[in-house]
Amino acid sequence: MMEPFTRHRGLVGPMDRANVDTDMIIPKQFLKSIKKTGFGLNLFDELRYLDQGHQALNLKERETNPDFPLNKERYIGSTILLTRENFGCGSSREHAPWALKDYGFRAIIAPSFADIFYNNCFKNGLLPIILNRDLVDQLFKQLYSEVGFSISIDLYIQKVFLDNGRNFAFKIDEFYKNCLLEGLDEIDVTLRNKEAITRYEIERRKLHPWIFGAIR
Amino acid sequence: MTGQTLYDKLWQSHVVSNRHDGSTLLYIDRHILHEVTSPQAFEGLRLAGRTPWRLDTNIATPDHNISTDPGERKAGVEGIPDETSRIQVKALDDNCNEFGIKEFKMNDMGQGIVHVMGPELGVTMPGMTVVCGDSHTATHGALGCLAHGIGTSEVEHVLASQCLVTKKMKNMRVTVNGKLGFGVTPKDVILAIIGKIGTAGGNGHAMEFAGDVFADMSVEGRMTVCNMAIEAGARVGLVAVDEKTIDYVKGRRYVPKGELFDTASSYWRSLVSDEGAQFDKEVFMSANEIAPQVSWGTSPEMVAEVSGRVPKMSSMMTPSERAGLRNALEYMGLEEGQRITSIMVDRVFIGSCTNSRIEDLRAAAEVVKGRKRAETVKQVLVVPGSQIVKSQAETEGLHSVFIDAGMEWREPGCSMCLAMNDDKLGVGEHCASTSNRNFEGRQGSGGRTHLMSPAMAAAAAITGRIVDVRTFCGNSR
């Protein structure tokens, strides 16, 4: 059962780059777990630490990069990531949203996202919010000028609220929205259509029998 | 009524039901699994007490993190030195045994990079829906099938229900007409396209490649192109079915024979975009504007012609673009305006799901034949994409060409494309690479990737720097 997302208020943290790719979010040397948890420790590993990361390292002995924004005191504990265009490009690895979620992020705001990453977020209780480039610019300005900059997100009415009273609407597909609001087990929902799937298979087998040749 | 696109046809023939929230339950014909993105999916099935919907449509093989070193490979799964890699490969073996899924194990004939193995065994055929927990699944679209990468939650979903809950993408077509010049390969075509439309140019779209260039291209070349559709932001790459596709598929292990093949091929021939089909986005290029390409930066859109230069700050329009260029130059250790051919390389990688098929190895061997690796180049890895490719290359004697030139002939796997095993770059090392991504740290922490074609990478291995294969091949040995 996935953690639902309904409303959230949290501190905003910056990742001020365009085209942040999945290798940057979670370098491949950390993909070797067969679990879904624990990836948060290596989120943005190459930017976050000064030494070269590998799985065997004891985290307490690692030297963090003081220049990496998310390591700065004022952003510690942020749960909303503010970033630039095409966030999450590259691999289909779900380890990327797992790492972001495990680190503590619940929402990501950007002008655009890469398709597979965007899709993967909804399977993991992570809300990707698309706001236009100008708004994202304004949010970055406010984030840098205001220590403790926090915002509130209401998925029911699809709005982001600033403390100064401003608010911005965002768009989201009904399908994706429901996934998050209800934290549904999608497989359960799909398997309610068991008969439709079976019916499809019977028809298709008549039409394109070669598809059903077994892999042995 | 206007005509349908190839994507429309593939989509429509796989709709199980349209749901009221705008999503679609889409039937999946083929599911390919590997060791890195599947363990959590199998675990999910076990925890929920579910079994796979249809066993005989799944196929698995380890590729991402296995060693390509012949000695280490001989030691088998138990001999994998890295503990976490060994656990993942064993988990794949155990899960396939437990659930009854066909697996080509690490040293089986048939094993290979998922996207090399699939088409080569006829696991993927035209008209299918094909998914795999890997973004380069777009590769299979070269056969006129609807193929894309999925995340691990979806791997579990497909195992349990044989369906995906998804939404239809938009239609995009990239048309390249004319004839490619000497030394210009499929890799150069796709890099040039990405350079033109950017890494987000295809976001939200299924990208069909059309025009003379793709019609003239071999099916393996089309795979190289579709493979990198994802680097242009498109989850799906497609090429229409033609006689080359049918000839390619014919006789492969899992492809039907006789009458059934004839019935299938007459259906497959209908898998083309109809005349008058509407595309939401169209891009046109001319073959004669495409020269051999080299990536100089940290994103696949950061490419230049081999005869060109790294861009200058003054050519960047926005602050965000300038910041991007500054970051890339700093990471890559390059100067703005520097000539591409002045870049020295430390290592060369010929392999990956983009360029490890037999035609790629032939093209590289053609350049290497009778020459030697430059002394300044520390290592040249030649990694065939599958056991079948390896065996074919050895039959043709290509391995000797590489070995005689001082290069390493390896066992099949993903290798230095993503450096999950020991094949990786050191900090600051430049690599001429036939892979698909030049992200920071992709080929090893601090490593600097230059994407290019197999022939260009081979030429770089000989000269020790990036060189234009067109002039290089004009020189005598």
Interface residues (C-beta under 8 A of the other chain):
Chain A: R17 A18 N19 D21 D23 M24 P27 K28 Q29 L31 K32 S33 I34 K35 K36 E46 Q52 G53 Q55 R84 E85 N86 C89 G90 S91 S92 R93 E94 P97 S112 A114 D115 I116 N119 N120 K123 N124 D173 E174 F175 N178 D185 E186 I187 V189 T190 L191 N193 A196 I197 Y200 E201 R204 H208 P209 W210 I211 G213 A214 I215 R216
Chain B: V16 S17 R19 D21 G22 S23 L25 Y27 D29 V36 T37 P39 Q40 E43 A48 R50 W53 R54 D56 T57 N58 I59 N65 D82 T84 S85 I87 Q88 A91 K102 V123 M125 G127 M128 G133 D134 S135 T137 H148 G149 I150 G151 T152 S153 E154 E156 H157 A160 S161 Q162 C163 V165 K167 T199 A200 N203 G204 I230 G233 A234 R235 Y254 V255 P256 L260 F261 T263 A264 Y267 S299 S320 A323 G324 N327 L418 A419 M420 V427 R437 F439 E440 G441 R442 S445 G446
